[in-house]
Amino acid sequence: MTVLVFLDPGFPEGRLADGSEPQLMATDLGATRGDGIFESMLAVDGKPRKMAAHLDRLGSSAQALDLVPPARDAWERAVATALAQLMLQAGPGEAVVKLLLTRGAEGAASPTAWVAASPLPAGSRERTADGLAVLLLDRGYDSTLAERAPWLLLGAKTLSYAVNMAALRYAKANGADDVIFTSSDGKVLEGPTSSVILAVEEDGVKTLLTPELESGILPGTTQRALFDAAEAAGWARGYGPLEPVHLMEADAVWLVSSIRLLAPVTSIDGTPISSSPALTEELTSLLREALSEA
Ligand SMILES: Cc1ncc(COP(=O)(O)O)c(C=O)c1O
């Protein structure tokens, strides 16, 4: 079940549309060229989580693509309409809320913008809780390319996710669950739909590490929320460059994202790595608490 709400100037609260009927022009450049951006956000019992951070990132992605997004309050009202409708249809619980913005139908002067809300598929988080077998896959460019080649839109959350989905299929076809991309100069980047975080403890100092944002990765809103919450709880934080050896030697590694939260990695390229259910539990509860306030 998917509730759709289009951002339409004639409908200040957003225009509800039937999710089981076609709604987009077949010439929409989001569909024909992947020319658009999106956000995936968690909602719990009708309340969006860290919406401001998602709207900030939507704004940066829009800027990278020279798209003019609708105003923040228009998104906020459309999300509220979608979630109210979802609560009516599906009741309370966790939901996936997508914000989508395309360059619009060919020849049209305005972008297409809509919100799609659906219940979190049952069991989807539990499936990753036992741990992920991950493959390291080469993304084919070096970690300094983002600065030199802004037209590649590295770091923007574009609708062109075909490569990310192909990487996940490649992992599944090769007996793994997920992927961590590496750069051609051997740096750890991110997952196809997640940020990479690792924990190390040295001389009694617990530290969370993640690759540096300048390496052409998407700035993760979950990674940031978790780092802030962990720092407030006494953890140190650090940013890469990280290499595969750091993953192999860490006390624990997770793939994190808005919907999945923390998914522990238990093997890399078939080699078991250290994981810690206690750390996963500690950090998940810190994150959930932070999210309930964001
Ligand atoms: C490529 C990529 N990196 C990182 C993330 C994690 O971002 P967030 O924590 O904001 O969901 C995502 C989320 O879908 C992603 O697609």
The ligand as a Gaussian input file, in Angstrom:
#p B3LYP/6-31G(d) Opt

LIG

0 1
 C       24.434000       5.857000      -1.377000
 C       23.880000       6.057000      -0.005000
 N       24.735000       6.345000       0.995000
 C       24.275000       6.524000       2.253000
 C       22.927000       6.412000       2.562000
 C       22.452000       6.599000       3.980000
 O       21.778000       7.833000       4.090000
 P       20.733000       8.119000       5.244000
 O       21.379000       7.735000       6.512000
 O       20.502000       9.594000       5.162000
 O       19.520000       7.312000       4.963000
 C       22.012000       6.136000       1.542000
 C       20.587000       6.034000       1.849000
 O       19.777000       5.607000       1.072000
 C       22.501000       5.957000       0.229000
 O       21.660000       5.683000      -0.783000

